[in-house]
């Protein structure tokens, strides 16, 4: 698995793919702990056994061909420079899906991507602060692209692109397009 059409300087250049992992987010934190990570590292997985959502919730990635990835960005800036970053990430994802597949999704601020009131995707933004500076971000993104069966606890509140629009999307194309746009966006916020 590779990211094609990547036009970034750093984001996604170190691309790590797993067919199955506990959590892409946890994998990045492990690499940070081991000091074995470079700026822009992106970890993608087909399946996550312990995918992470916000507020300690589980993000279900139990079928392949959905989008589940996390990335690491060194920021070294004041927190104010990163205000609204999660909503901006959601806006970029929605823009990419509109451009590539002509589907219209919405944001339920600050971190959900929705269609007709049902959750289709989510963003988890975590950071490390040292003496009033955000040193880096670890951002996880999950999008239900192919998922058609949902467990009882989420079947009335979750949906997928396949279920709503009856189309299949190219995961790596979406991720690469996101990286291209987000790298430009983060460069405007911080000096890289």
N, C-alpha and C positions, 0 to 999 in steps of 0.2 A: 504494500500500500504506500502511495506517495501523494504529496500535494503537487498537483500540476498547476501551471500558470501562476506560480508564486512570484510576485514582483517586489517582495519586501527586502530590506537590508538585513533584518534579524528575526522578525517574528515568523515562527514556523520553519525557520531554516534548520534548526535541530528538531526533527520530527521523529517522534517515538510512537510506534503503533503496537497495541496489544490486542489479540483476539479476545482475551478476557483478563480482567484485573479487578481488584477490590474497588478502587476508586482512582480516577485520573487525578483528582485533587490531592488525595493522600500520597500518590506516587510523586508528585512534584514536591510536596513537603518533605518526603523522605530524601529526595535528591538534594534539597536545600540543606537539610540536616547533615548530610554526608559531604556537603560542599562540592557536589558533583553535578553542577548545573550551569548552563550559560544563558545569557539574556535572550529571551525570545523562545525558549524551549517550549514545545507543544507536545502534549501527550494525548493520544486518541485511543479509544477502545471500542470494540464491537459490543462487548458485554461488561457491565459493572456489577459485581456482587454486593457492593456496599456503596453505591452511588450516593453523593451528598447533595442535599438541598439546603435551603436556608432554614434557620432556627432548628438545626439538628435533625431535620426531616430527611427521609430517604428519597433519592431520585431513582425511579425505576428504569433501569436499562437492562431489561431481561430478554430482549429480542435483538437480533443483529440488524444492521442497516439503519439504525437510528443514529443521530449525531450526539456523541458524548466526547468532549475534549476539554482539557484545561491547559492554560499557558501561564508562563512566568515572565514578568517584565520588571526590570530594575528601573525604579523611578527616581529615588533620591531627591524628593521635593517636599514642599510643604503640603499638608493635607488639602488646603484650599484649591490647589491646582488640579485636584482629582475629583472635586465635587461634581456629582451628577454622572460619574463615569459609567455606572451600571445602566442607567437609562440610555446613555449614548451608545453603549454596546448593543442594547436591545434595538435601538433605532437603526443601527448599521445592519444587524441581522435581518430586520424587516425590509430594509432597502434592498439588500442582496436578493432576498427571496422574491421581491416584487420585480426586480430587474431580470432575474434569471427565469422565473416561472410564472410571472404575472399573477401572483396570489397576494391578497391584502390581509395582513394581520395587524393586531393592535398591541399596545403595551398597557399592562396593568402595573403602574409604578409601585415599587422601583425596579422589580426584577423579573416580572412574568411576561411572557409572550402569549397572547390569547387569540382565540377565534370564536366568535359568538358566545363570549363569556366563559369558554372552557380553556383551560391551560394547555398550551401546546409546547411551551418551552420555558426554561428558567435559567437564570444567571446567578452564580454564587461568587461574590467578590470578597477575597480575604487579603489582608495586608500585614506587613511587619513594620512597626514604628520604632525608631530609635531616636531619642532626644528631639522630639517634635518634627521629625522628618519621616515620611513614608519611604522606606528603603526599597520595597518591592511589592508587587501585586501578584496574587495567585488567583486566576479567574477561571471558573468552571462554567461550561455552557452545555446544556442538554436540550435537544430538540427532538420531539417525537415526529419522525418522518415516516416510518413504515409501521409503527406499532398499531395493531388493530384490536388487540384484546387488553383490557384493563381490569385490574383487580377490583373487588367490590368496594374497597375504601376510596378508590379514585375514579371509578367508571362514570360517575355523574358530573365530575369536575374536570376531567382530562380528555384530550383528543389528540389527533395526529394529522399530518398533511395528507397521508394516504386515505385516512377515513373521511376527511372533509372534502378533499379536492380530487381524489381518485388518481393521483399521479405519484410516480416515484422520482426522487431527486438524486442527483449525484452529490454524495456527501463531501468528497474531497474538493469538488468545484466550489461548493458553498463555503467550506472552511478556508480555502485559499483566497476566495474573493473577500471574505470577512477579514482575513489577515491583511490583505492589501489595503483595505479601507481603514482598518483600525490602527495600523502602524502610522498612517498619515495623521490620523486624529490624535494619537498619543504624542506624536512629535510636536503638534501645535500646543499641547499642554505643558510638556516638559522638554528640557534640552537633552537630547540623546546624542 
